[in-house]
Amino acid sequence: MGSSLNRDEEYTVTVTNVSDGDTFDAEFSDGSSEELRIIGVDSPETTQNKEHERPEEWEGIEDLEYLGKWGEKASKFAKETVHKATLTVSFDPNEPIRDQYDRLLVYASYSTDEGEPVLYNKELIQRGYARVYDSGAAKHDELWQAERDAKKQQHGVWKESDPAASSEIRDHDVSTLFFPYTSSIRSESGTIDSKRVPVFAGEQAEQQLNGDKSIEYSNPPLVAVDPDARLGMLGSLFINEEYEKSEEFPVDTSDFGNFVFLINLLTSLSERSKDVLIDGGHGQFAGEASLSAEDVAYYQRYLEGQGGIKFEQNNTLTTEFLDLGRALLITTPVEPFTEDEIETISTFRDDGGAVILLGSAAASTEACKNLNALASGLGSDLRLNDDKITSKNENVNENPELLSTSLFNDSFPLFEAYSKQSTAIESAE
């Protein structure tokens, strides 16, 4: 049946085996069998599979044994609820039909004995047997709200979730930063005043210009600020967990100050003391040069260790969601922002929130244009330059495209451990 599946249709299946809380085997009406992965959710790994678990993904929880027990409870719930049951499965309009393991990504529904419809994906989260898996899924925000409610009511796995009690990690003074696949920053009219630049590429960096309108620098700026617009721009996906040793990157990057610098930057531009938010609704989850919350679990863990700061993603930037944040992170968007969305973000900014735009030299030309258009719509002159900055000598893992630098403008209050910081960035003259 695999080749004839239609993402716009619903299918009736019978569950023949339950692997865990979010993975089943099912038989279709034509007799074919498929492995189903419940989309938009993630149940804890069972104790026997705990080596595959990442506690960084579970807000306020650090105990693998505890997560393993709830993984077993999630499996038990699935077996009691859907094994041998008849389900209606459907696909998400924003996500592929299959994942990298060839499993079908589905919403699964059934009816109670009273005839009430139940979306199993949401039921798992409401009962505390799963977390929301941050993606571009159409029902992401609905599932996120269900998780938020489950946390408030301490359902299931969230009974022992306490972000404020998370142990502190990596909160040290900033001596070196690294910028994977980075562009420089320019202004709308040309070069940018060095007084607005906290971080430059090192003396040995090289600049590859990619277009006729690219701006050439001797020391390319990698970060720039627009305090009047409460906006900062970085040329790189600065907190990508792809560069974590725990994710099999060959070099330990935990001594770099990326996490500290970013929280200092967004806090210094903000007038709020709330959580950190990220947009995921403009193709970031599927974008090769973008980030969603699912890509920055280690940064989420760092924030929790700084007094329980939370890190949240929504795909629709409503006023209610933005009210939760001190700052909104936006990475190179595959899809442009609408005028209404820009107005909503502008209102958030005018109410004291900061906006941090993260570019990438690996992003498509269109995605970079979308990021620059957003900066313009928010009234800032900051722009991502059409270039790529590399260094043969100052880099990470001997990769010139993973640039490292210690060339800082120390007049900015951004380079001490977050716990020491209190100074806001003043408007540039």
N, C-alpha and C positions, 0 to 999 in steps of 0.2 A: 504493500500500500504506500510505502514511503514516497515513491516518485509521483503518486497521484494525489497527495494531500493538498488541500486547498486552505490557505490561511484564513479565508473568509467564511469557512464552514465550521459547523460543530460536529463532533463525532461521539457516538455512544460506545463506551468500552467497558470491559469487565476486568477488574484488578485481579491478577493471578498470583502476584507475589509482592511483598513490601520489603524493600531493602532497608529503608530508614524513614524518618519523618517526611522527607521531601522527595523520595525517589521510589517509583513503583515499576512493576512490569504489568502490562495490560494487553488484553486481546481485543482486536477490533471485530466488527461484524462480519468481515470477510475471512476471518480465521487467522489473519496475520497478527504477529506480536511485536510490541515496541516497548522500549524502556522510556518511562515518562519522568521528566524533571519538573517539579512544581515551580513555576516561574515567579520571580519577585520575592522569594523567601529563602532563608537558609536556616536549617535546623542544626543544633550542635552535633558535632561528631560523637559517636558513642565512645565509651571508654576504650574499647579495643582498637579504635581508630584515632585516638587522641593525638597521635603524632601529626595528623593532618589538620588539626585544629589551630586556629590563630586567635588567641584571646584578645588581641588588639582590636578585633572586629566586634567584640562584645562589650558594650559600654559599661564601665564600672565593675567588670568581672575579670579577675586575673587567674582564677583557680581552674586548671585543666581538668582535675578530677570532678569538680562541681559541674563543669560544662558536660563532661562525659556522662554523668548521671542523668542530666536533663536530655542529652541525646538519646539515651535509652528510653526515657519516658516519652519522648516524641515518637520514637519507633513503636512503642507499645500503643500509643494513642492512634497512630496510623493503622496498625494492624486491627485494632478493635473497631475502627471507624470505616475503613475503605476496603479491607481485604475481602475479596469475593463480591464486592459491591459493584453496582452499575453506576458509572460516572458519565457526565457529559464533559467533554474536553474541547477547549478552543485555544486559539493562538493569539498572540499579541501583535497588533498592527505595527508596532515600532521595533520589534525584535525578530531575530531569525526563527525559523521553525525548529531548527536543531542547534544544539550547542556543540562545542568542540569534541565531545565524546559521542556524538551522533544520537544523543537522547532528544526526544521531543520536548520542547519547552511549552508547557501548557498551563492554562487555568483549568481547574477541576471543580465541577459542581455536582451536588446531589441534593436530594430532598429529604427532610426529616420525616418521621412517621406521621407528623401532622401536616405534611405537604409543604413545609416552609423551605424555600431554597437556601442552600448554604454554599458559599464559595470557600472551598477547602483551603486555598492559599491564605485567605484572610482569617479563617478559623484558627489555623496554626498560630498565627501571630497574636490573635486576641487572647488565646489561652496561655501564651508565653512559651510555646514550644518552638518558636522560630523568631528570628529577627528579619527586618526588611533587608533585602539585597538591593543595594542602591544601583539602579540601572536606568535606562531610558524607557522602561515599560510604561504603558499607558495608565496602568493602575498603581504606579509607584506611590504617588502622593496619598492615595486612599489607604494603601498598606502602611505607609509611614505614619499616618494619623492613628491607625490601629495599634501600631507599636508604641506610639507615644502614650496612648490610653492604657495599654497593658503595663507600661513602666510605672505610670502614676498609681495604678492599682496593685502593683507588685505581683502580677500574675506570673506563675511558672518560673522560668529561669531568672526573671527580674527580681525575685524576692531578695536576692543578695547582691543586687547591683547598687554600687555606691561610688559614682564617679569622683566625688569630693575626697574619698578616702584612697584614691589611686596613688600608688607610689610615684614619686617624682623621678623623671628620667631626662637626661640630656640638657638640663637647664644650666648651661655654663656660658661664660663669656665667649663672644664670637671672635675667633682668630682667623678663620679661613671659611670661605663659602665655595660651593661648587654649583655650576650652571650647566645642566645637560642640554645640548643642542640649542644654544642660545642665540638670539638676535640682540642687537643693541636697541636703545631707545632714542628717539628723536622728538623734536617738536613739530607742530604742523608746518611751521615756516622754515625749519632747517635744523641746525645744531641746537642742543639744549644747554642752557646755562649750567655750568658745573656746580653752582650753589644749590641746584635742585637734584643733585646726583649723590646718593649715599655710597654707591658701589661702582667701581670701574673695573674693566678687564685689566689684567696685569701688563707689565711693560713688554712682555714677549708675545702678547696676543696678536693674532693676525685676523684681518677683516676681509671677508669675501663679499663684495657688493653684487647684488643680484638684479638690479634694475637701474634704469636711467635716473630715477628719482631717489636712489639710495644716497644717504648722507655718509661721508667719509670722516672718520675720527682717527686721531693718533692714540688716544686712550678711550675706547668705546664705553659709554655708560651702559651698565647692565640693569640698573634700577633707577627710576626717576619718580619724583613726587609732584603732585599738584595739590597743595594743602587747601587752596581756596575751593577746589572741587571735591575735597576729601577723597582723593583718588591716588593710588600708586600703581605703577606698571613695572613688571619684570619681564625680561626677554626669554624666560625659561620656565618649564614646568618644574618648579623649584623643590617640590616635596613629593615627587613621584616615588612610590615604594619599590619600583623596579630596581632601585639602587640600594636596596637593603640587603645586608649579608644574609639575613634570615630568609630572603627570597632568592638565594643562590647567586647574588651578585658577588664576584670574587674579592671585593675590597670592602672593609668595614668603613662605612661612611658616617658612623654615629658621632665621631669627633668633629665633624663639620658643624657649623652653626646655623644651618638653614632653618631649622625649626624655631630656634630662638629669634633669629632675625625677622622671620615672617610675622610671628606674633607681636614682636615689638613694633614692626612697621604698621600693621593694621590697627593696633591699639593706639599708636601715636596719632593716627589720622582720624580716629573715631572719638566721639564724645559719649560713647556708651560703654557699659561694662557687662555686656551680655555674651552670647555664644558666637561661634564662628559658623558661617553658612557657606554653602557652595551650590552653584547652579548646575543642574544636570539635564536641563530640558531642551538643549539646543544641539543635540547630537554628540555631547561630550562622551557618553559611555561608549559609543561605537567609534568615535574619532580616534585615529591613530596618534594624534598629537594634542590630546585633550585629557582632562582628568575628571572623574566623578569621585564621590566619597569612597567608593569601593577601591580606589587606587591609592588612597592615602591613609590607610588604617593606622600606620605608625605615627603619623602626625596627630591623628585623633587621640591616640594613646598619650602622646606628649602633652596635649592640651588638658586632658583629664588630670594629669599629674600636677598641673598648675592651678589647683583649687577647684577642679571639677568643671572646667570649661568644656562645653559640649560642641560637637561638630556635626552639623545636620545638612542633609541634601533635600531639596525639593525640585521638581521639574516645572512647576508653575509658580512663578514668583509673585505670590499674593502679598498684600499688605500684612495679613495676619502672620504669614511665615516670616517676612522680613522684620517684623516687630520683635522676633526672638533674638536678633543678631546685633553684634557690635560691628560686624563687617561681613561683606559678601565677596567670595572669591569667584571669579569667572575665568575659565581657561578658553583657549582659542575655540570659538563656537563654529560648528559645522553649518548651523543655520543662523540667519541674522535675527536680531531682536526687533520686535515690532515697536511702533511708536508708543503704544499703550504700555508695553513692558518697560521701555526706557523712562516713561513718565512715572511708573511705579517705583523704579529704582531711584529716580531723581528725588522722589518724595522721601524715600528711606534715607538717602544721603542728606537731604535738607533737614531731616529730623535727627541728625547726628551720626548716622551710620557711615562707615567707610566702604569704599569699593576698591578691590585689588584685582587688576587684570594681569593674567599670566599668559604670555605668548610662547612661541616655540619656533625655532628655525626649521623644524621638521614639519610644521603645519602647512597646509595647502595655502596657496595665494588667496583663495576665497575666504578661508577661515581667518587669516590675518586681516583681510579687509573688513570682515565682520567685527573683529575685535576693535579695530581702529574706528569704525563707524559708531560703535557703542561709546568709545571714549569721547568722540565728537558730540554725540547726542547727549552726553552727560556734562557738556560744557567745558571739557578739558582739551588742552592742546597737545597732550602726550600722544605719541604714536609709536607703534612697533616699526622699527626700521626694516627695510627689505635687504637683509644681509645675514651672514652667519659668522660668529666669532669663534675662533679655535686657538689652541696653543699646543705646540709640540712638546713644551717643557713643563708648563703649569697646567696639569690636568689630573684626572683620576683614572686609574687602571691603564695608564699609558694610552689613553684614547684622546686625541686632540679635540674631539667634539664634546668631551666632558670637562669643560673648562673649570679651573679653580683659580681663586684670586684672594688676595689679602689687601688689595688697594682700596681702602675705605676713606670716606670723608668723615672724620671723627667729630665734626661739628654736629652731626645727627645723633640723637640719643637712642641708638638702635643696636649697640654692640655689647651691651652688658647682659648678663642673665636676666630673663624676664622678671624674676622676683625682685630685681633691683631697680627696675625701670618705673618712671612716673612722669616723664616729661613728654609733652606733646610737640609735634613738629609745627613750627611757626610758618606763617605765610611767607613765601619768597618775595623779596623786593624786586 
